Amino acid sequence: MEKKVTVIIPNYNGLKFMEPCFKALEAQSDKNFELLVVDNGSTDGSVEWLKDRNIPSVFLEKNTGFSGAVNVGIRHAKTPYVILLNNDTEPEPDYVKELVHAMDRSPKIFSVSSKMIQLYHKELMDDAGDMYSILGWAYQRGVGQSIKGYQTARSVFAACAGAAIYRREVFDEIGGFDESHFAYLEDIDVGYRAKIYGYENVYCPEAVVYHVGSGTSGSKYNSFKVRLAARNNVYLNYKNMPVLQLLVNLLPILAGTFVKYLFFKKIGFASDYMEGLKEGLRTAKNTRKVPFRMTHLGNYFRIEGELIFGTFLYIWEFLRRKLKIFRSF
């Protein structure tokens, strides 16, 4: 039977995660998939581990970031679909089958986000699809909420690329993951581009995967991560919003930036956040901006509506976490 999907695992010094991740892949109910690891110049024994087990791999000489690694994998893949899977994940047996089934529902679906559950707190959600807001805030839908919720398939702004499936041929139309991002928000960016071109990103609750989280970066917040995410946030808005939309959203984006600054100041990363913003403003012109086309005008209006909706959804989810209200939306 011709294979429909390639599972691509980007790896950078993730040897400690390899065994459980591959064991979970071996237990898949649908084994009709290709496997490819793209190693980003690891020095922790990952290369030797992969070679000893004859696992199909591409070995890069240096760390090209998440975006660079998965782009290499996507270019090597020959299947209609590709699953991008972080090394710090353990998918349930029907994971591959359910993602492929979800993609088969419509040729207009670009990506499908899985139901990501916290590996060390299996009663709590990690991600039910990524969202974006008019404040310029990206966030994980459902994070910290009970796994009893989020049982319904629905549209999301973008798929979390840590455990998602993509329609490979669409990358030829919209471009691959932007390597100027290196890491962080690159999945929101590619999902945003897909929406501009009229494609959909959806959430599939039947595709379940357990996720360690920050397996490569090592922590939820650190100087590298805060600086890069701040820079990439500037890129994200500049590249995907036409000038008029940027002007319309300028005040909310500035307000969101100020609130984030106060947050990072409180936890000791204000200087890193400001450095990232300055770098983003200084270098945004070097990134690949999505060309405006009148044929996409209706898509821009729909996206603007989603950004407004995403803001209210963020507030609702924030309040639910604070008040410990475990209900899905």
VOFI-667637 format. One record per residue (C-alpha): residue number from 1; residue in one letter; x, y, z. Coordinates in pm, whole numbers. Each point is the difference from the previous one (the first is absolute). Layout:
# VOFI-667637
PT  pos  code    east   north      up
PT  NUM     A       X       Y       Z
...
//
This chain:
# VOFI-667637
PT  pos  code    east   north      up
PT    1     M       0       0       0
PT    2     E     132     342     -96
PT    3     K      84     205     307
PT    4     K    -192     324      57
PT    5     V     206     159     275
PT    6     T     357      53     117
PT    7     V      64      54     371
PT    8     I     279     256      29
PT    9     I     177      36     335
PT   10     P     236     297      40
PT   11     N     265     -74     263
PT   12     Y     259     207     181
PT   13     N     170    -172     293
PT   14     G    -319    -188      81
PT   15     L     148    -344      63
PT   16     K    -181     -37     334
PT   17     F    -336      26    -177
PT   18     M      73    -237    -289
PT   19     E     -86    -337     154
PT   20     P    -354      80     122
PT   21     C     -85     199    -314
PT   22     F     103    -279    -238
PT   23     K    -161    -265     217
PT   24     A    -331     189     -31
PT   25     L      42      21    -379
PT   26     E      66    -373     -20
PT   27     A    -334     -57     179
PT   28     Q    -204     195    -256
PT   29     S    -313    -177    -126
PT   30     D      69     140    -348
PT   31     K     358     -86     -86
PT   32     N     -31     113    -360
PT   33     F     230     300      36
PT   34     E     354     101     -83
PT   35     L     232     117     278
PT   36     L     270     263     -24
PT   37     V     212     164     270
PT   38     V     177     326     -77
PT   39     D     284      47     247
PT   40     N     112     359      58
PT   41     G     368     -64      75
PT   42     S     -54    -182     330
PT   43     T     297     -71     226
PT   44     D    -172    -211     270
PT   45     G      26    -340    -171
PT   46     S    -320      36    -204
PT   47     V     185     -49    -329
PT   48     E     158    -326     113
PT   49     W    -333    -122     146
PT   50     L    -180      62    -330
PT   51     K     275    -160    -210
PT   52     D      21    -309     223
PT   53     R    -373     -61     -52
PT   54     N       3      80    -374
PT   55     I    -274     258      44
PT   56     P     -45     207    -319
PT   57     S     166     330      80
PT   58     V     150     315    -142
PT   59     F     300     127     195
PT   60     L      57     375     -14
PT   61     E     338     143      94
PT   62     K    -139     281     215
PT   63     N    -317     101     183
PT   64     T    -231     160    -257
PT   65     G    -285      41     247
PT   66     F    -339    -165     -15
PT   67     S     -92     174    -326
PT   68     G     315    -103    -182
PT   69     A     -21    -361     113
PT   70     V    -364     -58     -92
PT   71     N      46     170    -337
PT   72     V     275    -252     -79
PT   73     G    -234    -279     103
PT   74     I    -290     133    -206
PT   75     R     226      26    -307
PT   76     H     110    -361      45
PT   77     A    -355    -131      43
PT   78     K    -185    -145    -299
PT   79     T    -334     -68     167
PT   80     P    -312     223     -32
PT   81     Y       4      75     373
PT   82     V     273      65     255
PT   83     I     -29     -26     378
PT   84     L     237     220     198
PT   85     L      62    -159     338
PT   86     N     217     133     280
PT   87     N     241    -251     156
PT   88     D    -144      67     349
PT   89     T    -338    -152     -89
PT   90     E    -170    -338      41
PT   91     P    -296     -46    -239
PT   92     E    -285    -238      80
PT   93     P     -45    -301    -235
PT   94     D    -266     160    -224
PT   95     Y     184     331     -32
PT   96     V     125     -42    -360
PT   97     K    -324    -162    -117
PT   98     E    -220     279     137
PT   99     L     215     282    -143
PT  100     V      -3    -156    -347
PT  101     H    -376     -56      25
PT  102     A     -52     366      94
PT  103     M     207     122    -295
PT  104     D    -195    -221    -242
PT  105     R    -320     190      80
PT  106     S      75     300    -223
PT  107     P     270     116    -245
PT  108     K     -35     350     152
PT  109     I     144    -119     332
PT  110     F     365     102      25
PT  111     S      74    -125     350
PT  112     V    -152    -199     283
PT  113     S      99      62     361
PT  114     S     -11    -292     243
PT  115     K    -126     -20     357
PT  116     M     322      61     193
PT  117     I      -4    -103     365
PT  118     Q     264      78     262
PT  119     L     214    -312      42
PT  120     Y      67      57     369
PT  121     H    -353     119      79
PT  122     K    -217    -223    -212
PT  123     E    -319     152     136
PT  124     L      88     335    -161
PT  125     M       4     130    -357
PT  126     D     315     133    -162
PT  127     D    -141     120    -333
PT  128     A    -327     -29    -193
PT  129     G     116     205    -297
PT  130     D     175     336      -4
PT  131     M    -181     334      -3
PT  132     Y      98     358     -78
PT  133     S    -149     328     118
PT  134     I     -33     362    -105
PT  135     L     238      82     288
PT  136     G     275    -190    -179
PT  137     W     -11    -285     253
PT  138     A      29    -360    -112
PT  139     Y    -116    -265     245
PT  140     Q     -77    -368      44
PT  141     R    -373     -63      10
PT  142     G     -94    -202     306
PT  143     V     337       6     175
PT  144     G     -34     -91     367
PT  145     Q    -362    -106     -36
PT  146     S    -150    -343      68
PT  147     I      38    -261    -274
PT  148     K    -372     -69      42
PT  149     G     -64     305    -212
PT  150     Y     106      73    -358
PT  151     Q    -174    -308    -138
PT  152     T    -141     173    -308
PT  153     A     173      51    -334
PT  154     R       7     365    -101
PT  155     S     187     263    -196
PT  156     V     309     151     163
PT  157     F     230     281    -108
PT  158     A     300    -231     -49
PT  159     A     119    -347      88
PT  160     C     267     -47     265
PT  161     A     290    -134    -207
PT  162     G     122    -210     292
PT  163     A    -248    -271     -98
PT  164     A    -196      90    -315
PT  165     I     -64    -121    -352
PT  166     Y      35     217    -312
PT  167     R     -96     -26    -368
PT  168     R     342      -5    -164
PT  169     E     -91     150    -338
PT  170     V    -138     317     163
PT  171     F     353      92     109
PT  172     D      83      37    -371
PT  173     E    -271     267     -23
PT  174     I      44     194     325
PT  175     G     365     -72      79
PT  176     G     152    -213     273
PT  177     F      72      82     362
PT  178     D     181     333      12
PT  179     E     359     -72     100
PT  180     S      52     360     111
PT  181     H    -211     -99     303
PT  182     F     245    -278      95
PT  183     A    -249    -110     268
PT  184     Y    -319     127     171
PT  185     L    -315     128    -175
PT  186     E     108    -160    -328
PT  187     D    -308    -224      15
PT  188     I    -233     299      55
PT  189     D     171     171    -295
PT  190     V     -46    -288    -243
PT  191     G    -359     -54     117
PT  192     Y     -68     374     -47
PT  193     R     136     -16    -355
PT  194     A    -219    -300     -77
PT  195     K    -306     196     115
PT  196     I      91     292    -225
PT  197     Y       3    -245    -290
PT  198     G    -341    -138     101
PT  199     Y      96    -323     177
PT  200     E    -127    -127     336
PT  201     N     174    -113     318
PT  202     V    -200    -230     223
PT  203     Y      19    -183     333
PT  204     C     -47    -377      28
PT  205     P     -80    -122     356
PT  206     E      31    -367     -99
PT  207     A     373      38     -76
PT  208     V     152      -6     349
PT  209     V     364      61      86
PT  210     Y     180      53     332
PT  211     H     252     283       7
PT  212     V     283      83     241
PT  213     G      21     362    -117
PT  214     S     314     216     -40
PT  215     G     197    -320     -51
PT  216     T     267     173    -208
PT  217     S       5     350     149
PT  218     G     -11    -141     352
PT  219     S    -247     238     168
PT  220     K    -319     193     -61
PT  221     Y     180     335      21
PT  222     N     367      72     -59
PT  223     S     198     284    -157
PT  224     F      39    -171    -338
PT  225     K    -366     -96     -27
PT  226     V    -136     340     113
PT  227     R     225     195    -237
PT  228     L     -72    -223    -301
PT  229     A    -376      -8      60
PT  230     A     -12     382      32
PT  231     R     193      43    -325
PT  232     N    -212    -256    -183
PT  233     N    -319     168     122
PT  234     V     107     311    -190
PT  235     Y      74    -212    -307
PT  236     L    -337    -174      25
PT  237     N    -203     321     -16
PT  238     Y     219     176    -255
PT  239     K       8    -292    -243
PT  240     N    -365    -102       8
PT  241     M    -194     324      45
PT  242     P     -38     244    -291
PT  243     V      87     360      88
PT  244     L    -365     101      53
PT  245     Q     -62    -293     235
PT  246     L     316      85     194
PT  247     L    -124     357      44
PT  248     V    -346    -116     111
PT  249     N     153    -236     255
PT  250     L     286     225     111
PT  251     L    -152     118     329
PT  252     P    -103    -349     118
PT  253     I     344    -136     -96
PT  254     L     174     279     191
PT  255     A    -225     -63     301
PT  256     G      78    -371     -15
PT  257     T     372      73     -26
PT  258     F     -11     225     305
PT  259     V    -185    -258     210
PT  260     K     254    -265    -103
PT  261     Y     284     233      94
PT  262     L    -150      42     349
PT  263     F     -33    -378      32
PT  264     F     359     -67    -102
PT  265     K     122     281     223
PT  266     K    -173    -171     291
PT  267     I     176    -333     -63
PT  268     G     340     151     -85
PT  269     F      13     -15    -380
PT  270     A     -84     362     -94
PT  271     S     337      70    -163
PT  272     D     -17    -321    -206
PT  273     Y    -351      87    -115
PT  274     M     105     351    -103
PT  275     E     308    -130    -182
PT  276     G    -220    -238    -197
PT  277     L    -245     277     -93
PT  278     K     283     228    -113
PT  279     E     155    -275    -210
PT  280     G    -338     -76    -154
PT  281     L     -64     363     -94
PT  282     R     352      35    -137
PT  283     T      -3    -315    -213
PT  284     A    -368     -47     -97
PT  285     K      64     152    -342
PT  286     N     230    -293     -76
PT  287     T    -279    -257      44
PT  288     R    -230    -133    -271
PT  289     K    -324     203      15
PT  290     V    -313    -165    -141
PT  291     P     -93     191    -319
PT  292     F    -342     163      15
PT  293     R    -251    -125    -257
PT  294     M    -353     126     -47
PT  295     T    -115    -360     -38
PT  296     H      97     -51     367
PT  297     L    -199     298     128
PT  298     G    -285    -210     136
PT  299     N     253    -221     180
PT  300     Y     155     305     168
PT  301     F    -342     105     132
PT  302     R     -62    -351     135
PT  303     I     343      -1     163
PT  304     E     -69     336     164
PT  305     G    -317    -145     146
PT  306     E     197    -297     131
PT  307     L     255     232     163
PT  308     I    -279     183     183
PT  309     F    -161    -330     103
PT  310     G     342    -129     109
PT  311     T      37     295     238
PT  312     F    -327     -73     179
PT  313     L      79    -372       7
PT  314     Y     336      74     162
PT  315     I    -167     209     272
PT  316     W    -257    -276      60
PT  317     E     265    -271      23
PT  318     F     218     214     227
PT  319     L    -291      53     239
PT  320     R     -85    -371      -6
PT  321     R     354     -91     100
PT  322     K       2     255     280
PT  323     L    -344    -102     125
PT  324     K      63    -369     -72
PT  325     I    -307     -33    -217
PT  326     F      55    -318    -203
PT  327     R    -228      29    -297
PT  328     S      82     -10    -369
PT  329     F     -84     262    -260
//
